[in-house]
Amino acid sequence: MAFFVRYFVEIELPLAAVETALDEVPAEWLSASANKAHDRALGMMLEADPLAGEDLAGAVVVVGMERAARHGSTTIRTMAWALVGPHLAMPLLEADLEVGSLGHRRTQLAVAGRYCVPGSGINQHIDRGVGQRVGEMTIKEFVDRLADLVQTLTLGRSVSVAATRAAETMLPARHLSA
């Protein structure tokens, strides 16, 4: 099951500050944020169907993101997530990370794209409604975490504060056992 998803937040920072912070976010922090969002999605799926995670046990999300490209008033970074594990390798998200100005001191950060519900091809107990909600919740979790990291880096807080926030993001997710 694949769905179009979009979620955005408004950050009370100028566009240039958000762009600079996004360029400075380490790749491992992006992956950690994506894995936390994915872990939350699996939790929701397991509530809908306790067997949903059997084929997904031990899998992690790998994130790739291209450099920013300007399209009119919006900067776009094309990104993709893949779920890689002992039993599978499948795309989860093909989307754009969009950044646009909402005035001199406010910026919109958004993710819009196609989200594939993990394991939905083999799991017949997850219906389209649950699948859509899983996708929306996953993207919301990721964008909210990314916005928090951007604000932490931008507001001149120490690198140790940003690292602490990232460590909180990277806390070990509960692991599904096969």
OpenMM code with the backbone's topology and positions (N, CA, C; nanometers):
from openmm import Vec3, app, unit

residues = "MET ALA PHE PHE VAL ARG TYR PHE VAL GLU ILE GLU LEU PRO LEU ALA ALA VAL GLU THR ALA LEU ASP GLU VAL PRO ALA GLU TRP LEU SER ALA SER ALA ASN LYS ALA HIS ASP ARG ALA LEU GLY MET MET LEU GLU ALA ASP PRO LEU ALA GLY GLU ASP LEU ALA GLY ALA VAL VAL VAL VAL GLY MET GLU ARG ALA ALA ARG HIS GLY SER THR THR ILE ARG THR MET ALA TRP ALA LEU VAL GLY PRO HIS LEU ALA MET PRO LEU LEU GLU ALA ASP LEU GLU VAL GLY SER LEU GLY HIS ARG ARG THR GLN LEU ALA VAL ALA GLY ARG TYR CYS VAL PRO GLY SER GLY ILE ASN GLN HIS ILE ASP ARG GLY VAL GLY GLN ARG VAL GLY GLU MET THR ILE LYS GLU PHE VAL ASP ARG LEU ALA ASP LEU VAL GLN THR LEU THR LEU GLY ARG SER VAL SER VAL ALA ALA THR ARG ALA ALA GLU THR MET LEU PRO ALA ARG HIS LEU SER ALA".split()
positions = [
    Vec3(0.0836, -0.1178, 0.0000),
    Vec3(0.0000, 0.0000, 0.0000),
    Vec3(0.0883, 0.1244, 0.0000),
    Vec3(0.0646, 0.2106, -0.0922),
    Vec3(0.1399, 0.3361, -0.1007),
    Vec3(0.0412, 0.4525, -0.0945),
    Vec3(0.0816, 0.5573, -0.0267),
    Vec3(-0.0036, 0.6738, -0.0069),
    Vec3(0.0754, 0.8014, -0.0292),
    Vec3(0.0065, 0.9053, -0.0757),
    Vec3(0.0667, 1.0380, -0.0772),
    Vec3(0.0511, 1.0936, 0.0635),
    Vec3(0.1602, 1.1436, 0.1177),
    Vec3(0.1560, 1.2057, 0.2500),
    Vec3(0.2231, 1.3424, 0.2429),
    Vec3(0.1761, 1.4315, 0.3263),
    Vec3(0.2368, 1.5643, 0.3385),
    Vec3(0.2150, 1.6100, 0.4811),
    Vec3(0.3189, 1.6674, 0.5366),
    Vec3(0.3092, 1.7253, 0.6690),
    Vec3(0.4050, 1.8433, 0.6734),
    Vec3(0.3658, 1.9481, 0.7428),
    Vec3(0.4539, 2.0646, 0.7532),
    Vec3(0.4473, 2.1243, 0.8920),
    Vec3(0.5518, 2.1982, 0.9245),
    Vec3(0.5562, 2.2769, 1.0466),
    Vec3(0.6032, 2.4166, 1.0104),
    Vec3(0.5664, 2.5110, 1.0927),
    Vec3(0.6170, 2.6472, 1.0799),
    Vec3(0.7224, 2.6670, 1.1866),
    Vec3(0.8369, 2.7188, 1.1449),
    Vec3(0.9469, 2.7449, 1.2371),
    Vec3(0.9670, 2.8953, 1.2420),
    Vec3(0.9713, 2.9505, 1.3609),
    Vec3(0.9883, 3.0949, 1.3751),
    Vec3(1.1353, 3.1323, 1.3655),
    Vec3(1.1885, 3.1116, 1.2459),
    Vec3(1.3255, 3.1464, 1.2117),
    Vec3(1.3277, 3.1898, 1.0660),
    Vec3(1.4215, 3.2758, 1.0283),
    Vec3(1.4323, 3.3148, 0.8874),
    Vec3(1.4747, 3.1959, 0.8003),
    Vec3(1.4366, 3.2008, 0.6747),
    Vec3(1.4671, 3.0948, 0.5796),
    Vec3(1.6158, 3.0616, 0.5760),
    Vec3(1.7010, 3.1615, 0.5695),
    Vec3(1.8454, 3.1379, 0.5599),
    Vec3(1.8977, 3.0601, 0.6808),
    Vec3(1.8460, 3.0885, 0.7984),
    Vec3(1.8892, 3.0176, 0.9189),
    Vec3(1.8482, 2.8706, 0.9144),
    Vec3(1.7269, 2.8447, 0.8675),
    Vec3(1.6792, 2.7064, 0.8570),
    Vec3(1.7604, 2.6304, 0.7533),
    Vec3(1.7869, 2.6945, 0.6395),
    Vec3(1.8666, 2.6306, 0.5342),
    Vec3(2.0060, 2.5951, 0.5859),
    Vec3(2.0687, 2.6872, 0.6553),
    Vec3(2.2023, 2.6628, 0.7094),
    Vec3(2.2006, 2.5466, 0.8071),
    Vec3(2.1027, 2.5451, 0.8960),
    Vec3(2.0931, 2.4364, 0.9938),
    Vec3(2.0696, 2.3018, 0.9253),
    Vec3(1.9835, 2.2989, 0.8234),
    Vec3(1.9593, 2.1729, 0.7520),
    Vec3(2.0874, 2.1206, 0.6874),
    Vec3(2.1690, 2.2115, 0.6366),
    Vec3(2.2961, 2.1703, 0.5771),
    Vec3(2.3922, 2.1146, 0.6825),
    Vec3(2.3737, 2.1539, 0.8085),
    Vec3(2.4637, 2.1111, 0.9158),
    Vec3(2.4155, 1.9874, 0.9908),
    Vec3(2.2896, 1.9468, 0.9713),
    Vec3(2.2393, 1.8293, 1.0429),
    Vec3(2.3152, 1.7064, 0.9936),
    Vec3(2.3836, 1.6376, 1.0829),
    Vec3(2.4589, 1.5185, 1.0416),
    Vec3(2.3672, 1.4088, 0.9861),
    Vec3(2.4170, 1.3359, 0.8879),
    Vec3(2.3397, 1.2293, 0.8226),
    Vec3(2.2907, 1.1265, 0.9243),
    Vec3(2.3716, 1.0967, 1.0252),
    Vec3(2.3298, 0.9961, 1.1238),
    Vec3(2.2116, 1.0456, 1.2076),
    Vec3(2.1996, 1.1790, 1.2250),
    Vec3(2.0847, 1.2319, 1.2975),
    Vec3(1.9577, 1.2175, 1.2131),
    Vec3(1.9710, 1.2377, 1.0816),
    Vec3(1.8563, 1.2170, 0.9928),
    Vec3(1.8112, 1.0715, 0.9986),
    Vec3(1.9070, 0.9798, 0.9903),
    Vec3(1.8730, 0.8374, 0.9957),
    Vec3(1.8110, 0.7998, 1.1296),
    Vec3(1.8655, 0.8547, 1.2375),
    Vec3(1.8099, 0.8251, 1.3695),
    Vec3(1.6666, 0.8758, 1.3807),
    Vec3(1.6402, 0.9944, 1.3292),
    Vec3(1.5040, 1.0493, 1.3322),
    Vec3(1.4094, 0.9633, 1.2487),
    Vec3(1.4549, 0.9193, 1.1323),
    Vec3(1.3727, 0.8332, 1.0467),
    Vec3(1.3462, 0.6993, 1.1145),
    Vec3(1.4456, 0.6434, 1.1813),
    Vec3(1.4267, 0.5157, 1.2492),
    Vec3(1.3316, 0.5272, 1.3671),
    Vec3(1.3371, 0.6373, 1.4401),
    Vec3(1.2420, 0.6588, 1.5491),
    Vec3(1.0998, 0.6699, 1.4950),
    Vec3(1.0840, 0.7427, 1.3862),
    Vec3(0.9515, 0.7563, 1.3245),
    Vec3(0.9024, 0.6202, 1.2758),
    Vec3(0.9912, 0.5428, 1.2155),
    Vec3(0.9546, 0.4091, 1.1672),
    Vec3(0.9171, 0.3175, 1.2837),
    Vec3(0.9919, 0.3249, 1.3925),
    Vec3(0.9621, 0.2428, 1.5092),
    Vec3(0.8223, 0.2727, 1.5621),
    Vec3(0.7879, 0.4005, 1.5633),
    Vec3(0.6537, 0.4390, 1.6087),
    Vec3(0.5469, 0.3839, 1.5141),
    Vec3(0.5759, 0.3850, 1.3843),
    Vec3(0.4826, 0.3296, 1.2859),
    Vec3(0.4634, 0.1797, 1.3092),
    Vec3(0.5718, 0.1093, 1.3369),
    Vec3(0.5598, -0.0347, 1.3637),
    Vec3(0.4752, -0.0609, 1.4869),
    Vec3(0.4907, 0.0223, 1.5890),
    Vec3(0.4078, 0.0080, 1.7081),
    Vec3(0.2603, 0.0194, 1.6751),
    Vec3(0.2267, 0.1156, 1.5909),
    Vec3(0.0873, 0.1325, 1.5506),
    Vec3(0.0394, 0.0131, 1.4680),
    Vec3(0.1254, -0.0362, 1.3801),
    Vec3(0.0887, -0.1524, 1.2988),
    Vec3(0.0680, -0.2756, 1.3855),
    Vec3(0.1526, -0.2933, 1.4867),
    Vec3(0.1396, -0.4100, 1.5747),
    Vec3(0.0121, -0.4054, 1.6575),
    Vec3(-0.0354, -0.2857, 1.6869),
    Vec3(-0.1644, -0.2752, 1.7543),
    Vec3(-0.2766, -0.3223, 1.6634),
    Vec3(-0.2658, -0.2911, 1.5337),
    Vec3(-0.3685, -0.3322, 1.4372),
    Vec3(-0.3584, -0.4812, 1.4064),
    Vec3(-0.2361, -0.5345, 1.4036),
    Vec3(-0.2146, -0.6760, 1.3731),
    Vec3(-0.0858, -0.7210, 1.4407),
    Vec3(-0.0959, -0.7998, 1.5486),
    Vec3(0.0235, -0.8434, 1.6213),
    Vec3(0.1251, -0.9199, 1.5373),
    Vec3(0.0865, -0.9749, 1.4236),
    Vec3(0.1797, -1.0483, 1.3382),
    Vec3(0.2454, -0.9600, 1.2323),
    Vec3(0.2107, -0.8317, 1.2311),
    Vec3(0.2590, -0.7415, 1.1259),
    Vec3(0.4100, -0.7258, 1.1230),
    Vec3(0.4757, -0.7429, 1.2352),
    Vec3(0.6190, -0.7170, 1.2410),
    Vec3(0.7084, -0.8364, 1.2178),
    Vec3(0.6524, -0.9540, 1.1974),
    Vec3(0.7354, -1.0741, 1.1851),
    Vec3(0.8406, -1.0627, 1.0764),
    Vec3(0.8027, -1.0185, 0.9583),
    Vec3(0.8980, -1.0090, 0.8477),
    Vec3(0.9824, -0.8823, 0.8533),
    Vec3(0.9516, -0.7924, 0.9464),
    Vec3(1.0236, -0.6653, 0.9564),
    Vec3(1.1246, -0.6638, 1.0707),
    Vec3(1.1344, -0.7744, 1.1446),
    Vec3(1.2238, -0.7815, 1.2609),
    Vec3(1.3677, -0.7540, 1.2191),
    Vec3(1.4339, -0.6686, 1.2953),
    Vec3(1.5738, -0.6387, 1.2721),
    Vec3(1.6018, -0.5414, 1.1595),
    Vec3(1.4995, -0.4923, 1.0937),
    Vec3(1.5184, -0.3998, 0.9816),
    Vec3(1.5389, -0.2573, 1.0331),
    Vec3(1.6174, -0.1799, 0.9592),
    Vec3(1.6404, -0.0394, 0.9927),
    Vec3(1.6150, 0.0465, 0.8694),
    Vec3(1.5871, 0.1723, 0.8937),
    Vec3(1.5644, 0.2669, 0.7856),
    Vec3(1.6966, 0.3323, 0.7479),
    Vec3(1.7253, 0.3339, 0.6196),
    Vec3(1.8423, 0.4014, 0.5652),
    Vec3(1.7904, 0.5213, 0.4866),
    Vec3(1.8496, 0.6389, 0.5095),
    Vec3(1.8020, 0.7630, 0.4489),
    Vec3(1.9064, 0.8183, 0.3520),
    Vec3(1.8587, 0.8630, 0.2378),
    Vec3(1.9438, 0.9347, 0.1435),
    Vec3(1.8788, 1.0670, 0.1084),
    Vec3(1.9602, 1.1716, 0.0984),
    Vec3(1.9055, 1.3025, 0.0646),
    Vec3(2.0005, 1.3743, -0.0303),
    Vec3(1.9414, 1.4328, -0.1350),
    Vec3(2.0209, 1.5090, -0.2309),
    Vec3(2.0430, 1.6510, -0.1798),
    Vec3(2.1344, 1.7207, -0.2447),
    Vec3(2.1597, 1.8607, -0.2113),
    Vec3(2.0363, 1.9442, -0.2424),
    Vec3(2.0290, 2.0573, -0.1765),
    Vec3(1.9167, 2.1482, -0.1972),
    Vec3(1.9187, 2.2075, -0.3376),
    Vec3(1.8000, 2.2187, -0.3950),
    Vec3(1.7831, 2.2832, -0.5254),
    Vec3(1.6705, 2.3851, -0.5129),
    Vec3(1.6922, 2.5037, -0.5655),
    Vec3(1.5937, 2.6119, -0.5583),
    Vec3(1.4922, 2.5959, -0.6708),
    Vec3(1.3641, 2.6006, -0.6358),
    Vec3(1.2530, 2.5982, -0.7318),
    Vec3(1.1602, 2.7132, -0.6944),
    Vec3(1.1792, 2.8262, -0.7591),
    Vec3(1.0997, 2.9446, -0.7258),
    Vec3(1.1302, 2.9901, -0.5843),
    Vec3(1.0275, 2.9984, -0.5019),
    Vec3(1.0456, 3.0446, -0.3639),
    Vec3(1.0715, 2.9297, -0.2665),
    Vec3(1.0859, 2.8094, -0.3192),
    Vec3(1.1014, 2.6911, -0.2352),
    Vec3(1.2347, 2.6230, -0.2622),
    Vec3(1.2967, 2.5743, -0.1572),
    Vec3(1.4163, 2.4923, -0.1702),
    Vec3(1.3737, 2.3480, -0.1469),
    Vec3(1.4167, 2.2598, -0.2353),
    Vec3(1.3751, 2.1189, -0.2272),
    Vec3(1.4975, 2.0296, -0.2185),
    Vec3(1.4900, 1.9371, -0.1245),
    Vec3(1.5895, 1.8310, -0.1115),
    Vec3(1.5149, 1.6995, -0.1343),
    Vec3(1.5438, 1.6334, -0.2435),
    Vec3(1.4803, 1.5050, -0.2700),
    Vec3(1.5383, 1.4028, -0.1734),
    Vec3(1.4511, 1.3236, -0.1143),
    Vec3(1.4974, 1.2258, -0.0169),
    Vec3(1.4285, 1.0920, -0.0385),
    Vec3(1.4908, 0.9877, 0.0110),
    Vec3(1.4332, 0.8543, 0.0036),
    Vec3(1.4720, 0.7767, 0.1288),
    Vec3(1.3791, 0.6935, 0.1733),
    Vec3(1.4052, 0.6020, 0.2833),
    Vec3(1.3893, 0.4617, 0.2279),
    Vec3(1.4704, 0.3715, 0.2764),
    Vec3(1.4531, 0.2300, 0.2442),
    Vec3(1.4615, 0.1525, 0.3743),
    Vec3(1.3829, 0.0481, 0.3831),
    Vec3(1.3862, -0.0412, 0.4979),
    Vec3(1.4757, -0.1583, 0.4598),
    Vec3(1.5833, -0.1754, 0.5329),
    Vec3(1.6809, -0.2793, 0.5022),
    Vec3(1.6937, -0.3700, 0.6234),
    Vec3(1.6822, -0.4993, 0.5992),
    Vec3(1.6929, -0.5944, 0.7088),
    Vec3(1.7263, -0.7334, 0.6600),
    Vec3(1.7268, -0.8278, 0.7532),
    Vec3(1.7651, -0.9639, 0.7177),
    Vec3(1.6689, -1.0320, 0.6208),
    Vec3(1.5442, -0.9900, 0.6194),
    Vec3(1.4444, -1.0561, 0.5356),
    Vec3(1.3974, -0.9735, 0.4170),
    Vec3(1.4396, -0.8481, 0.4087),
    Vec3(1.3860, -0.7634, 0.3036),
    Vec3(1.4713, -0.6398, 0.2797),
    Vec3(1.4443, -0.5769, 0.1687),
    Vec3(1.4944, -0.4436, 0.1369),
    Vec3(1.3835, -0.3809, 0.0537),
    Vec3(1.3223, -0.2778, 0.1058),
    Vec3(1.2096, -0.2174, 0.0343),
    Vec3(1.2067, -0.0671, 0.0551),
    Vec3(1.1615, 0.0052, -0.0467),
    Vec3(1.1486, 0.1505, -0.0294),
    Vec3(1.0308, 0.1822, 0.0620),
    Vec3(1.0484, 0.2802, 0.1473),
    Vec3(0.9407, 0.3261, 0.2342),
    Vec3(0.8902, 0.4637, 0.1956),
    Vec3(0.9825, 0.5496, 0.1539),
    Vec3(0.9452, 0.6876, 0.1269),
    Vec3(1.0277, 0.7428, 0.0120),
    Vec3(0.9592, 0.8047, -0.0795),
    Vec3(1.0223, 0.8844, -0.1847),
    Vec3(0.9530, 1.0185, -0.1780),
    Vec3(1.0273, 1.1210, -0.1348),
    Vec3(0.9612, 1.2479, -0.1048),
    Vec3(1.0554, 1.3651, -0.1250),
    Vec3(0.9987, 1.4825, -0.1109),
    Vec3(1.0749, 1.6067, -0.1118),
    Vec3(1.0676, 1.6695, 0.0257),
    Vec3(1.1825, 1.7134, 0.0742),
    Vec3(1.1885, 1.7965, 0.1935),
    Vec3(1.1864, 1.9392, 0.1411),
    Vec3(1.0801, 2.0110, 0.1703),
    Vec3(1.0589, 2.1446, 0.1151),
    Vec3(1.0773, 2.2501, 0.2236),
    Vec3(1.1452, 2.3573, 0.1874),
    Vec3(1.1664, 2.4689, 0.2794),
    Vec3(1.1273, 2.5961, 0.2062),
    Vec3(1.0371, 2.6730, 0.2659),
    Vec3(0.9931, 2.7974, 0.2034),
    Vec3(0.9669, 2.9059, 0.3057),
    Vec3(0.9885, 3.0283, 0.2657),
    Vec3(0.9690, 3.1421, 0.3537),
    Vec3(0.8210, 3.1726, 0.3719),
    Vec3(0.7862, 3.2089, 0.4949),
    Vec3(0.6515, 3.2572, 0.5267),
    Vec3(0.6609, 3.4002, 0.5801),
    Vec3(0.7548, 3.4752, 0.5282),
    Vec3(0.7807, 3.6112, 0.5747),
    Vec3(0.9264, 3.6214, 0.6158),
    Vec3(0.9598, 3.7313, 0.6822),
    Vec3(1.0997, 3.7554, 0.7183),
    Vec3(1.1491, 3.6674, 0.8324),
    Vec3(1.0596, 3.6239, 0.9191),
    Vec3(1.1023, 3.5527, 1.0392),
    Vec3(1.0335, 3.4191, 1.0587),
    Vec3(0.9753, 3.3653, 0.9549),
    Vec3(0.9034, 3.2384, 0.9687),
    Vec3(0.9273, 3.1554, 0.8432),
    Vec3(0.9494, 3.0253, 0.8644),
    Vec3(0.9796, 2.9339, 0.7555),
    Vec3(0.8930, 2.8096, 0.7682),
    Vec3(0.8487, 2.7588, 0.6550),
    Vec3(0.7743, 2.6335, 0.6541),
    Vec3(0.8692, 2.5209, 0.6139),
    Vec3(0.8668, 2.4143, 0.6920),
    Vec3(0.9438, 2.2929, 0.6659),
    Vec3(0.8419, 2.1818, 0.6408),
    Vec3(0.8517, 2.1157, 0.5262),
    Vec3(0.7512, 2.0156, 0.4908),
    Vec3(0.8159, 1.8947, 0.4255),
    Vec3(0.7475, 1.7819, 0.4382),
    Vec3(0.7811, 1.6615, 0.3625),
    Vec3(0.6558, 1.6215, 0.2872),
    Vec3(0.6718, 1.5983, 0.1567),
    Vec3(0.5597, 1.5555, 0.0728),
    Vec3(0.6103, 1.4482, -0.0224),
    Vec3(0.5373, 1.3372, -0.0269),
    Vec3(0.5779, 1.2316, -0.1192),
    Vec3(0.4990, 1.1040, -0.1005),
    Vec3(0.5529, 0.9974, -0.1564),
    Vec3(0.4877, 0.8670, -0.1556),
    Vec3(0.5458, 0.7813, -0.0442),
    Vec3(0.4575, 0.7334, 0.0443),
    Vec3(0.4964, 0.6500, 0.1570),
    Vec3(0.4382, 0.5111, 0.1378),
    Vec3(0.5233, 0.4104, 0.1487),
    Vec3(0.4795, 0.2708, 0.1402),
    Vec3(0.4758, 0.2131, 0.2807),
    Vec3(0.3625, 0.1602, 0.3196),
    Vec3(0.3483, 0.1020, 0.4525),
    Vec3(0.4345, -0.0240, 0.4596),
    Vec3(0.5248, -0.0324, 0.5576),
    Vec3(0.6129, -0.1480, 0.5647),
    Vec3(0.5348, -0.2778, 0.5840),
    Vec3(0.5672, -0.3763, 0.5032),
    Vec3(0.5042, -0.5072, 0.5155),
    Vec3(0.3620, -0.5157, 0.4654),
    Vec3(0.3096, -0.4085, 0.4067),
    Vec3(0.1684, -0.4095, 0.3669),
    Vec3(0.1408, -0.5059, 0.2521),
    Vec3(0.2412, -0.5383, 0.1733),
    Vec3(0.2212, -0.6330, 0.0639),
    Vec3(0.1972, -0.7740, 0.1130),
    Vec3(0.2516, -0.8060, 0.2312),
    Vec3(0.2351, -0.9398, 0.2854),
    Vec3(0.1319, -0.9443, 0.3971),
    Vec3(0.0940, -0.8302, 0.4475),
    Vec3(0.0045, -0.8236, 0.5622),
    Vec3(-0.1348, -0.7818, 0.5165),
    Vec3(-0.2253, -0.8734, 0.5218),
    Vec3(-0.3616, -0.8469, 0.4752),
    Vec3(-0.4507, -0.7863, 0.5834),
    Vec3(-0.4004, -0.7735, 0.7063),
    Vec3(-0.4830, -0.7227, 0.8159),
    Vec3(-0.4760, -0.5708, 0.8307),
    Vec3(-0.3860, -0.5075, 0.7596),
    Vec3(-0.3748, -0.3621, 0.7644),
    Vec3(-0.4586, -0.3059, 0.6502),
    Vec3(-0.5653, -0.2334, 0.6846),
    Vec3(-0.6512, -0.1788, 0.5783),
    Vec3(-0.5997, -0.0419, 0.5340),
    Vec3(-0.6603, 0.0135, 0.4308),
    Vec3(-0.6135, 0.1396, 0.3731),
    Vec3(-0.6205, 0.2547, 0.4736),
    Vec3(-0.7222, 0.2558, 0.5574),
    Vec3(-0.7334, 0.3622, 0.6576),
    Vec3(-0.6177, 0.3593, 0.7562),
    Vec3(-0.5865, 0.2417, 0.8065),
    Vec3(-0.4740, 0.2273, 0.8992),
    Vec3(-0.3441, 0.2632, 0.8265),
    Vec3(-0.3300, 0.2160, 0.7033),
    Vec3(-0.2101, 0.2455, 0.6248),
    Vec3(-0.1884, 0.3948, 0.6071),
    Vec3(-0.2946, 0.4672, 0.5744),
    Vec3(-0.2838, 0.6134, 0.5572),
    Vec3(-0.2434, 0.6800, 0.6882),
    Vec3(-0.3048, 0.6378, 0.7983),
    Vec3(-0.2714, 0.6973, 0.9276),
    Vec3(-0.1273, 0.6661, 0.9689),
    Vec3(-0.0822, 0.5452, 0.9392),
    Vec3(0.0569, 0.5086, 0.9691),
    Vec3(0.1516, 0.5998, 0.8912),
    Vec3(0.1246, 0.6193, 0.7631),
    Vec3(0.2087, 0.7069, 0.6812),
    Vec3(0.2109, 0.8492, 0.7315),
    Vec3(0.0939, 0.9037, 0.7621),
    Vec3(0.0855, 1.0412, 0.8113),
    Vec3(0.1573, 1.0576, 0.9447),
    Vec3(0.1384, 0.9609, 1.0351),
    Vec3(0.2020, 0.9676, 1.1659),
    Vec3(0.3539, 0.9565, 1.1532),
    Vec3(0.4006, 0.8726, 1.0631),
    Vec3(0.5447, 0.8541, 1.0441),
    Vec3(0.6096, 0.9831, 0.9959),
    Vec3(0.5492, 1.0464, 0.8969),
    Vec3(0.6053, 1.1697, 0.8430),
    Vec3(0.5968, 1.2820, 0.9456),
    Vec3(0.4873, 1.2892, 1.0191),
    Vec3(0.4737, 1.3910, 1.1237),
    Vec3(0.5854, 1.3756, 1.2261),
    Vec3(0.6081, 1.2545, 1.2709),
    Vec3(0.7132, 1.2289, 1.3696),
    Vec3(0.8495, 1.2751, 1.3171),
    Vec3(0.8809, 1.2424, 1.1930),
    Vec3(1.0089, 1.2793, 1.1349),
    Vec3(1.0231, 1.4309, 1.1222),
    Vec3(0.9218, 1.4975, 1.0680),
    Vec3(0.9292, 1.6430, 1.0473),
    Vec3(0.9376, 1.7159, 1.1813),
    Vec3(0.8609, 1.6722, 1.2807),
    Vec3(0.8673, 1.7357, 1.4125),
    Vec3(1.0069, 1.7222, 1.4731),
    Vec3(1.0669, 1.6047, 1.4623),
    Vec3(1.2026, 1.5835, 1.5155),
    Vec3(1.3045, 1.6684, 1.4394),
    Vec3(1.2903, 1.6729, 1.3088),
    Vec3(1.3833, 1.7524, 1.2278),
    Vec3(1.3706, 1.9004, 1.2617),
    Vec3(1.2492, 1.9491, 1.2771),
    Vec3(1.2290, 2.0901, 1.3144),
    Vec3(1.2927, 2.1196, 1.4495),
    Vec3(1.2820, 2.0283, 1.5431),
    Vec3(1.3430, 2.0478, 1.6749),
    Vec3(1.4952, 2.0543, 1.6632),
    Vec3(1.5540, 1.9663, 1.5833),
    Vec3(1.6992, 1.9698, 1.5636),
    Vec3(1.7430, 2.1002, 1.4965),
    Vec3(1.6669, 2.1450, 1.3965),
    Vec3(1.6993, 2.2705, 1.3273),
    Vec3(1.6949, 2.3875, 1.4253),
    Vec3(1.5922, 2.3928, 1.5070),
    Vec3(1.5816, 2.5018, 1.6035),
    Vec3(1.6952, 2.4959, 1.7048),
    Vec3(1.7301, 2.3780, 1.7499),
    Vec3(1.8391, 2.3642, 1.8459),
    Vec3(1.9704, 2.4131, 1.7859),
    Vec3(1.9983, 2.3728, 1.6631),
    Vec3(2.1225, 2.4160, 1.5977),
    Vec3(2.1222, 2.5660, 1.5676),
    Vec3(2.0081, 2.6199, 1.5305),
    Vec3(1.9988, 2.7586, 1.4865),
    Vec3(1.9989, 2.8584, 1.6002),
    Vec3(1.9380, 2.8240, 1.7085),
    Vec3(1.9226, 2.9208, 1.8169),
    Vec3(2.0489, 2.9379, 1.8993),
    Vec3(2.1620, 2.8900, 1.8473),
    Vec3(2.2894, 2.9141, 1.9120),
    Vec3(2.3114, 2.8348, 2.0376),
    Vec3(2.2256, 2.7360, 2.0583),
    Vec3(2.2501, 2.6509, 2.1733),
    Vec3(2.3779, 2.5744, 2.1465),
    Vec3(2.4378, 2.5294, 2.2497),
    Vec3(2.5671, 2.4625, 2.2338),
    Vec3(2.5524, 2.3343, 2.1524),
    Vec3(2.6629, 2.2936, 2.0945),
    Vec3(2.6659, 2.1694, 2.0194),
    Vec3(2.6309, 2.0536, 2.1112),
    Vec3(2.6675, 2.0635, 2.2392),
    Vec3(2.6358, 1.9548, 2.3324),
    Vec3(2.4850, 1.9415, 2.3524),
    Vec3(2.4114, 2.0528, 2.3504),
    Vec3(2.2650, 2.0458, 2.3605),
    Vec3(2.2086, 1.9767, 2.2376),
    Vec3(2.2575, 2.0142, 2.1204),
    Vec3(2.2121, 1.9501, 1.9976),
    Vec3(2.2464, 1.8020, 1.9992),
    Vec3(2.3656, 1.7679, 2.0474),
    Vec3(2.4057, 1.6275, 2.0539),
    Vec3(2.3179, 1.5506, 2.1524),
    Vec3(2.2816, 1.6146, 2.2641),
    Vec3(2.1930, 1.5493, 2.3611),
    Vec3(2.0568, 1.5233, 2.2992),
    Vec3(2.0038, 1.6223, 2.2269),
    Vec3(1.8747, 1.6024, 2.1602),
    Vec3(1.8843, 1.4912, 2.0563),
    Vec3(1.9931, 1.4873, 1.9847),
    Vec3(2.0119, 1.3825, 1.8848),
    Vec3(2.0233, 1.2466, 1.9527),
    Vec3(2.0930, 1.2413, 2.0658),
    Vec3(2.1061, 1.1144, 2.1383),
    Vec3(1.9696, 1.0663, 2.1851),
    Vec3(1.8842, 1.1601, 2.2296),
    Vec3(1.7489, 1.1223, 2.2686),
    Vec3(1.6751, 1.0638, 2.1494),
    Vec3(1.6980, 1.1215, 2.0319),
    Vec3(1.6360, 1.0718, 1.9103),
    Vec3(1.6898, 0.9333, 1.8763),
    Vec3(1.8178, 0.9094, 1.9067),
    Vec3(1.8815, 0.7852, 1.8673),
    Vec3(1.8737, 0.6765, 1.9736),
    Vec3(1.7998, 0.6986, 2.0824),
    Vec3(1.7866, 0.5936, 2.1820),
    Vec3(1.7421, 0.4658, 2.1135),
    Vec3(1.7909, 0.3516, 2.1597),
    Vec3(1.7555, 0.2272, 2.0923),
    Vec3(1.6048, 0.2077, 2.0856),
    Vec3(1.5579, 0.1780, 1.9671),
    Vec3(1.4162, 0.1494, 1.9476),
    Vec3(1.3883, 0.0097, 2.0007),
    Vec3(1.2648, -0.0148, 2.0399),
    Vec3(1.2335, -0.1507, 2.0828),
    Vec3(1.2469, -0.2383, 1.9606),
    Vec3(1.3063, -0.3532, 1.9798),
    Vec3(1.3302, -0.4428, 1.8678),
    Vec3(1.2222, -0.5477, 1.8612),
    Vec3(1.1785, -0.5740, 1.7406),
    Vec3(1.0788, -0.6773, 1.7185),
    Vec3(1.1501, -0.8104, 1.7073),
    Vec3(1.0971, -0.9099, 1.7691),
    Vec3(1.1589, -1.0413, 1.7557),
    Vec3(1.0791, -1.1237, 1.6556),
    Vec3(1.1503, -1.1973, 1.5744),
    Vec3(1.0849, -1.2771, 1.4708),
    Vec3(1.0232, -1.4013, 1.5294),
] * unit.nanometer
topology = app.Topology()
chain = topology.addChain("A")
for resn in residues:
    res = topology.addResidue(resn, chain)
    for name in ("N", "CA", "C"):
        topology.addAtom(name, app.Element.getBySymbol(name[0]), res)
